[in-house]
Amino acid sequence: MRQGTRNLITDVAGLRVGNAGDARLKSGVTVLTADAPLACAVHVMGGAPGTRETDLLGPDKMVQAVDALVLAGGSAFGLAAADGVMAALRAMKRGFAVGPARVPIVPAAILFDLLNGGDHDWADNPYPALGRAALEAAGADFALGSHGAGSGAMTANWKGGLGSASAVLEDGTTVGALVAVNALGSVTAPSGQLWAAPWELDGEFGGRGLAGPYAPGDEPAAIKRQGEATTIAIVATDAAMDKAGLTRLAVAAHDGLARAIVPSHTPLDGDLVFAVSTGARQTGDPFRLGHAAACTLARAIARGVFAAAPRPGDLQPCLAHRT
């Protein structure tokens, strides 16, 4: 397993990602899309999720593909980001065809960033405009850290952020991950090293190996309150997979979340993973794909926090800028 060319989810050919943020809000939106609809599934393991249009992703549901996925800050207000994405896609004549009408399919997940030092006293919900701007900015290259849905993210002790990573398997199949890290848990052990360090490739998040031993009692206590945390992610592959296979891929990817954040999947987090496939390759071993998705998501989480940058009014320090 090796990094893709960009070490971003867009190493899965055909995928594009766009960010939009508001410095005053300390919040933003990230959108993943492609030129053609994507097979998609989802798996939720957190106890406090905030979602839109996720029921239709079940293997037994009629809709087989999505036009875009939205990761947004803003708690429940952020779900409106999908309105802006839908409007822009409709103007592009994208969407599920029902006679002459087209309905863009845009599932979304949100994280809570309303208590991060930003000014959230708006007159009109800003998230539809941020969603549209993120879609319009979508491309193969995009910024990590304090951008898009990671603009105002926080963890137990460090500023959170937007992360991404990719892996190319021996058979040429590509797996990528995109994540907004806003966890109740910590991404670092008590020693300061990243929990995800064993899966690091080529020093991508500072070469911080784990120093052991550590005991279960060393794990951090819950610092955030109910409803203030959530890590939302997307894993992607070019291997052809149906919704049932993608559901299993999302389940496996949650292992990566648990490797990188301690504790994770708590009753107070809304931890969620979408899984998408472009279907470009007709081969792919589900066993290896699941392992690759977990490793890549763990790396993406660490990269997101490692890439976070200081902003005026921050309530937490940045891992890479600690003194």
C-alpha positions in Angstrom: 0.0 0.0 0.0 1.3 3.4 -0.9 0.1 7.0 -1.0 -1.7 8.3 -4.1 -0.2 11.1 -6.1 -1.9 13.9 -4.2 -2.6 11.9 -1.0 -6.2 13.2 -1.2 -9.5 11.5 -1.8 -9.4 12.9 -5.3 -6.7 10.4 -6.2 -9.8 8.3 -6.9 -10.1 9.4 -10.5 -13.2 11.5 -11.3 -13.9 12.8 -7.7 -13.8 16.5 -6.9 -13.9 18.3 -3.6 -14.6 21.9 -2.8 -14.5 24.0 0.4 -16.2 27.2 1.5 -15.8 28.9 4.8 -16.7 32.0 6.8 -14.0 33.4 9.0 -16.5 35.3 11.1 -18.6 32.2 11.7 -15.5 30.0 12.1 -17.5 27.4 10.2 -17.8 26.1 6.7 -18.9 23.4 4.2 -17.1 20.7 2.2 -18.7 19.1 -0.8 -17.6 15.9 -2.7 -19.0 15.4 -6.2 -18.1 13.9 -9.6 -19.0 14.3 -13.2 -21.3 11.3 -13.0 -23.5 10.0 -10.1 -21.8 7.8 -7.5 -22.9 4.6 -5.9 -23.1 5.4 -2.2 -23.9 3.9 1.2 -23.6 5.1 4.8 -23.0 3.7 8.3 -23.6 5.6 11.5 -22.0 4.5 14.8 -22.2 7.7 16.9 -25.1 8.3 19.3 -25.9 11.9 18.2 -25.9 12.1 14.4 -27.2 15.0 12.3 -28.1 13.9 8.7 -30.1 14.5 5.6 -31.2 12.0 2.9 -29.3 9.1 4.5 -32.2 6.6 4.7 -32.3 6.4 0.9 -28.7 5.0 0.9 -29.9 1.7 2.4 -29.2 -1.3 0.1 -33.0 -2.0 -0.1 -33.9 1.6 -1.2 -34.7 2.6 -4.8 -32.1 5.4 -5.4 -28.9 3.8 -6.5 -26.6 6.8 -6.8 -25.9 10.3 -5.5 -24.8 13.5 -7.2 -22.9 15.0 -4.3 -22.2 14.6 -0.6 -22.0 17.4 1.9 -20.0 17.7 5.2 -20.9 20.9 7.1 -20.5 22.7 10.3 -23.4 24.6 11.9 -25.2 21.7 13.6 -28.7 21.3 12.3 -28.5 24.7 10.5 -25.7 23.2 8.4 -28.0 20.7 6.8 -29.3 23.6 4.7 -26.0 23.6 2.9 -27.4 20.8 0.8 -30.1 23.2 -0.5 -27.4 25.4 -2.1 -25.7 22.3 -3.6 -29.0 21.0 -4.9 -29.8 24.4 -6.5 -26.5 24.5 -8.3 -26.7 20.9 -9.5 -30.3 21.5 -10.7 -29.0 24.4 -12.8 -26.4 22.0 -14.3 -29.4 19.7 -15.1 -28.0 17.0 -12.7 -30.2 14.8 -10.7 -32.6 11.8 -10.5 -34.9 12.0 -13.5 -38.6 11.8 -12.8 -40.2 12.6 -16.2 -39.0 16.0 -17.3 -38.0 16.9 -13.7 -34.6 16.3 -12.1 -34.0 16.0 -8.4 -30.3 16.1 -7.3 -29.6 13.5 -4.6 -27.4 15.2 -2.0 -27.0 13.4 1.3 -25.4 15.5 4.1 -24.0 15.2 7.6 -23.2 17.9 10.0 -21.0 18.6 13.0 -21.5 20.9 16.0 -19.3 24.0 15.9 -21.6 26.7 17.4 -19.5 27.2 20.6 -16.0 27.6 19.0 -15.5 31.3 19.4 -17.2 32.3 16.1 -20.0 34.8 15.6 -23.2 32.7 15.0 -25.7 35.5 15.5 -26.8 35.6 11.8 -30.1 37.0 10.4 -30.3 34.5 7.6 -28.9 31.0 7.5 -25.5 31.3 5.7 -25.1 27.6 4.9 -27.1 27.3 1.6 -24.7 29.9 0.1 -21.7 28.2 1.6 -22.9 24.9 0.1 -23.2 26.4 -3.3 -19.8 28.0 -3.1 -18.2 24.8 -2.0 -19.7 22.9 -5.0 -18.6 25.7 -7.4 -15.0 25.5 -5.9 -14.8 21.7 -6.4 -11.6 20.4 -8.0 -8.9 17.8 -7.7 -6.9 19.9 -5.2 -8.2 21.4 -2.0 -7.0 22.7 1.3 -6.8 20.7 4.5 -7.0 21.7 8.2 -8.9 24.9 9.0 -11.0 24.9 5.8 -14.4 23.9 4.7 -16.2 21.7 7.2 -13.1 21.7 9.3 -13.0 25.5 9.7 -14.2 25.6 13.3 -13.8 21.9 14.3 -12.4 21.0 17.7 -11.3 17.9 19.6 -10.9 17.1 23.3 -7.6 19.0 23.5 -6.5 20.2 20.0 -8.1 22.2 17.2 -9.7 19.8 14.7 -9.8 20.2 11.0 -10.5 18.7 7.5 -8.3 15.8 6.6 -7.8 13.6 3.6 -5.5 10.7 2.5 -5.3 8.1 -0.2 -3.8 4.7 -0.8 -3.1 2.6 -3.9 -3.2 -1.1 -3.4 -0.9 -3.7 -5.1 -3.6 -4.4 -7.7 -3.9 -0.7 -8.6 -7.2 -0.1 -6.8 -7.3 3.3 -5.2 -9.0 4.1 -1.9 -9.4 7.6 -0.5 -10.8 9.3 2.7 -12.1 12.7 3.5 -13.0 13.7 7.1 -14.0 16.6 9.3 -12.6 15.9 12.7 -14.7 17.5 15.5 -14.4 14.7 18.1 -15.3 14.4 21.8 -12.2 12.2 22.1 -8.5 13.0 21.6 -6.3 12.3 18.5 -3.2 12.2 20.7 -2.1 9.9 23.5 -1.1 11.4 26.9 2.5 11.5 25.6 1.4 13.9 22.8 1.9 11.4 20.0 -0.9 10.7 17.5 -2.9 7.6 18.0 -2.9 7.1 14.3 0.9 7.1 14.0 1.3 3.3 13.3 -0.5 3.8 10.0 1.4 6.9 8.9 2.9 6.9 5.4 6.0 8.9 4.4 5.8 11.3 7.4 2.5 12.7 6.3 1.6 14.0 9.8 5.0 14.8 11.3 6.4 11.4 11.9 5.0 11.3 15.5 5.3 7.6 16.5 3.5 6.3 19.5 5.5 6.0 22.8 4.2 3.3 25.0 3.2 1.6 27.1 -0.1 3.3 27.9 -3.0 2.1 30.1 -6.7 2.3 29.5 -6.9 4.6 32.5 -4.8 7.1 30.5 -7.6 7.6 27.9 -9.1 11.1 28.1 -12.3 11.9 29.9 -15.2 13.5 28.0 -14.6 17.2 27.9 -17.3 18.3 25.5 -21.0 18.2 26.3 -23.7 16.3 24.7 -24.3 17.4 21.1 -21.0 19.2 20.7 -19.1 16.5 19.0 -19.0 14.5 15.7 -16.6 13.2 13.2 -18.1 12.8 9.7 -16.2 11.1 6.9 -16.3 9.8 3.3 -14.3 6.9 2.0 -14.1 6.3 -1.7 -12.8 3.8 -4.2 -12.7 3.2 -7.9 -13.5 -0.5 -7.4 -17.0 -1.3 -8.6 -19.2 -1.9 -5.6 -23.0 -1.9 -5.0 -24.7 -0.3 -2.1 -24.5 -3.5 0.0 -20.7 -3.7 -0.6 -20.3 0.0 0.1 -22.2 -0.4 3.4 -19.7 -3.0 4.5 -16.8 -0.7 3.3 -18.2 2.1 5.5 -18.5 -0.3 8.5 -14.9 -1.3 8.0 -13.8 2.3 7.7 -15.1 3.0 11.2 -12.2 0.9 12.5 -9.9 3.7 11.3 -11.9 6.3 13.2 -11.5 4.2 16.4 -7.7 3.9 15.8 -7.2 7.6 15.4 -9.6 9.0 18.1 -9.9 7.8 21.7 -12.6 7.4 22.7 -14.8 7.3 19.6 -18.3 6.3 18.7 -19.6 7.7 22.0 -23.2 8.4 22.8 -22.3 12.1 22.5 -20.7 11.9 19.0 -22.5 11.6 15.7 -19.8 9.6 14.1 -20.7 8.7 10.5 -19.0 7.3 7.4 -20.3 7.6 3.8 -18.8 5.2 1.2 -18.8 5.9 -2.5 -17.6 4.1 -5.6 -16.9 5.5 -9.1 -17.1 1.9 -10.5 -14.1 2.5 -12.8 -12.4 -0.8 -12.0 -14.2 -4.1 -12.1 -11.8 -5.8 -9.7 -11.3 -5.3 -6.0 -10.9 -7.6 -3.0 -13.5 -6.5 -0.3 -11.2 -7.8 2.5 -8.3 -5.7 1.4 -10.5 -2.7 0.5 -12.0 -2.7 4.0 -8.5 -2.7 5.6 -7.3 0.0 3.3 -10.3 2.2 4.0 -9.8 1.9 7.8 -6.0 2.7 7.5 -6.7 5.6 5.1 -9.4 7.1 7.3 -7.1 6.9 10.4 -4.4 8.8 8.4 -6.9 11.4 7.1 -8.0 12.1 10.7 -4.4 12.7 11.8 -3.7 14.8 8.8 -6.7 17.0 9.4 -5.7 17.8 12.9 -2.0 18.2 12.0 -2.9 20.7 9.3 -5.1 22.9 11.5 -3.9 26.5 11.6 -4.3 29.3 14.2 -7.2 31.7 13.6 -8.2 34.8 15.7 -10.5 33.9 18.5 -9.5 30.2 18.6 -10.4 28.4 21.8 -7.9 25.6 21.4 -4.2 25.3 20.3 -3.1 23.7 17.0 -1.1 20.5 17.3 1.5 21.5 14.7 1.9 24.9 16.2 2.3 23.8 19.8 5.3 25.3 21.7 
